[in-house]
Amino acid sequence: ERGIILQPYDFWAAGPKVQEQEKLSEEIIKCINDNNYYKKERNTIRDIFYYHKDDKSSIRVWDSIDRLLSNL
């Protein structure tokens, strides 16, 4: 069994785990209707993985490219 590198899986994969198509449909509808569904868990994972939590990622990427090009 290969498994997943990050254990425990339920912590790192924030959100419902389903095994049947009907349950998948139900969970998708819950997510669409409730913006706070699993929000605490999603924010916990976000805070672990991401330093920046704003809308400026494109600017940061462009600034990095610009600096690299300026050094040529």
N, C-alpha and C positions, 0 to 999 in steps of 0.2 A: 504494500500500500504506500503510495507516494505521499499523500496528505498535503497539507498546506504548510508553508514555512512559518507563518505567523499563527501561533497558538495562544489562547484558545480561539478557534474559528468564530464562535458566536460573538466574541468581543470585537474582533477585527472586521467582521462582516456585519456592520450595524444594520439592522432591519430584520423583517420577518424571513423565516426560512420555510419554504413550502415544498411539497412533494407532488402535488396534483394541480392540474390546469385550473380547476375550479377555485382552489385556494389562491392561486396566483392572481386570477381575475379579481377576487375579493380584496386581496392585499393592494393591488394596483388602485382599485377604487378608493380604498381607505387613504392611500397616499395622496391621491388627487384631491380628495375632499377635506383632508386635515393636514395643513402645513406643519403642524407640530408633531405629527406621527413619527416616533423614533427620533425626534429632534435632539434630545439630550445625548443619545448615543452617537448620532451623526456628528454633533459638535465636538464630542470627546475625541473621535477619530480625526476630525479635521484639525483640531488643535495639536494633536500629536504629529501629524504629517506636514502641515503647512505653517510656515513662518508668517507669510503675508496673507491677510484675509480681507483684501480690498479689491477694487476694480482697476488696478493700475498695472496688471501683469504685462500687457502689451507695451506699455511705456518702458517698463524695466527691461524687457527683451530688446526693444529698439535701442535703448541707451547702451546696453551691452554690445550690440552689433556695431553701433556708432563708435564706441571706444575702440573696439577691435580694428575697425576700418581706419580710424585715425592713427593707429600705430603702424600702419603699413608703410 
